[in-house]
Amino acid sequence: MKELSFFDKVYELVQQIPHGKVTTYGAIANKLGAPQASRAVGYALNHSKNLENIPAHRVVNRKGLLTGKIHFMGTNLMQQLLESEGLEIKNNQIQNLEQHLWLP
């Protein structure tokens, strides 16, 4: 049986993020045993655009900033998706991050 690629492992983990919660690029990298690979997690999520059921909008930087929003079609799609799940966003940053943070 073929081992999953790093990108596929990222996708599997991101699919587990509950509705109304977010996690960070670093938390995903740590869970996958590659703590220096936060940026690679971002690359994986950027390549997930054509995949269904990958809630990439639920992954933010360690400060709760929507750093990946430029990769979503429409200027505020990432923010709109998060707000529709009950999160409050101000100045591209999740408010009360600790309340919404999910650690894998």
Secondary structure, 3 states (H helix, E strand, C coil): CCCCCHHHHHHHHHCCCCCCCEEEHHHHHHHCCCCCCHHHHHHHHHCCCCCCCCCHHHEECCCCECCCHHHCCCCCHHHHHHHHCCCCEECCEECCHHHHECCC
